[in-house]
């Protein structure tokens, strides 16, 4: 039994990689040019869209559908819902997402499917720990914003079902640091 702390970073598998996967999905539907128009001409709408994706990823909702407002008016070629729906119907996402007004609607499982690659990278980073070290590890502590994502938590729990998994929120980490700081002699 070891009380050693083994740090594994998620630099390439961080929350940004989840945003990149979502952006790639939308770009495949609207095209590179339309995505650039959205990002440059209506950056606030782009930012709001990505922040909403992050909020959805960080909450564990009982809802079966994911609803996202999409800034159609910002994209000249896709300013109508029908043309965007046609793009969906001709893509790999046919039947997985639908447009209603200015809202894109996904089945929750189909939406989460977008993030399989970054989750696999995270699990792979754990798997890169030398086998002997991983066998000796009893508890895995994950922390940070990405660790608060139920998708990530569930993937870690499934992959390491024999280990105890502890999830610390950013606030818990900060509180612990303050507590330890107060205990340390000056």
BELQUI-V12913 format. One record per residue. N is the residue number from 1. PHI is phi in whole degrees, 0 to 359 (* if undefined). Layout:
n->N phi->PHI
n->N phi->PHI
//
This chain:
n->1 phi->*
n->2 phi->237
n->3 phi->254
n->4 phi->286
n->5 phi->262
n->6 phi->249
n->7 phi->265
n->8 phi->238
n->9 phi->265
n->10 phi->248
n->11 phi->306
n->12 phi->273
n->13 phi->242
n->14 phi->287
n->15 phi->303
n->16 phi->299
n->17 phi->293
n->18 phi->290
n->19 phi->297
n->20 phi->298
n->21 phi->295
n->22 phi->295
n->23 phi->300
n->24 phi->297
n->25 phi->300
n->26 phi->293
n->27 phi->298
n->28 phi->299
n->29 phi->274
n->30 phi->258
n->31 phi->95
n->32 phi->299
n->33 phi->297
n->34 phi->296
n->35 phi->294
n->36 phi->297
n->37 phi->299
n->38 phi->300
n->39 phi->290
n->40 phi->263
n->41 phi->270
n->42 phi->219
n->43 phi->301
n->44 phi->295
n->45 phi->291
n->46 phi->300
n->47 phi->298
n->48 phi->299
n->49 phi->300
n->50 phi->292
n->51 phi->295
n->52 phi->293
n->53 phi->298
n->54 phi->298
n->55 phi->302
n->56 phi->297
n->57 phi->294
n->58 phi->270
n->59 phi->249
n->60 phi->256
n->61 phi->271
n->62 phi->276
n->63 phi->299
n->64 phi->266
n->65 phi->240
n->66 phi->255
n->67 phi->243
n->68 phi->230
n->69 phi->288
n->70 phi->243
n->71 phi->281
n->72 phi->302
n->73 phi->298
n->74 phi->284
n->75 phi->249
n->76 phi->305
n->77 phi->290
n->78 phi->238
n->79 phi->283
n->80 phi->253
n->81 phi->296
n->82 phi->297
n->83 phi->291
n->84 phi->291
n->85 phi->296
n->86 phi->298
n->87 phi->298
n->88 phi->297
n->89 phi->297
n->90 phi->261
n->91 phi->247
n->92 phi->291
n->93 phi->264
n->94 phi->303
n->95 phi->82
n->96 phi->261
n->97 phi->219
n->98 phi->214
n->99 phi->255
n->100 phi->223
n->101 phi->66
n->102 phi->255
n->103 phi->246
n->104 phi->263
n->105 phi->244
n->106 phi->242
n->107 phi->290
n->108 phi->306
n->109 phi->295
n->110 phi->293
n->111 phi->295
n->112 phi->296
n->113 phi->300
n->114 phi->300
n->115 phi->253
n->116 phi->298
n->117 phi->299
n->118 phi->295
n->119 phi->292
n->120 phi->298
n->121 phi->296
n->122 phi->295
n->123 phi->297
n->124 phi->299
n->125 phi->295
n->126 phi->291
n->127 phi->292
n->128 phi->283
n->129 phi->291
n->130 phi->309
n->131 phi->308
n->132 phi->301
n->133 phi->295
n->134 phi->293
n->135 phi->295
n->136 phi->279
n->137 phi->282
n->138 phi->260
n->139 phi->232
n->140 phi->248
n->141 phi->254
n->142 phi->244
n->143 phi->214
n->144 phi->106
n->145 phi->301
n->146 phi->297
n->147 phi->294
n->148 phi->280
n->149 phi->283
n->150 phi->304
n->151 phi->300
n->152 phi->291
n->153 phi->303
n->154 phi->295
n->155 phi->295
n->156 phi->294
n->157 phi->297
n->158 phi->294
n->159 phi->287
n->160 phi->232
n->161 phi->296
n->162 phi->271
n->163 phi->257
n->164 phi->274
n->165 phi->251
n->166 phi->241
n->167 phi->251
n->168 phi->249
n->169 phi->284
n->170 phi->303
n->171 phi->296
n->172 phi->294
n->173 phi->295
n->174 phi->297
n->175 phi->298
n->176 phi->296
n->177 phi->296
n->178 phi->295
n->179 phi->300
n->180 phi->295
n->181 phi->299
n->182 phi->290
n->183 phi->278
n->184 phi->283
n->185 phi->290
n->186 phi->273
//
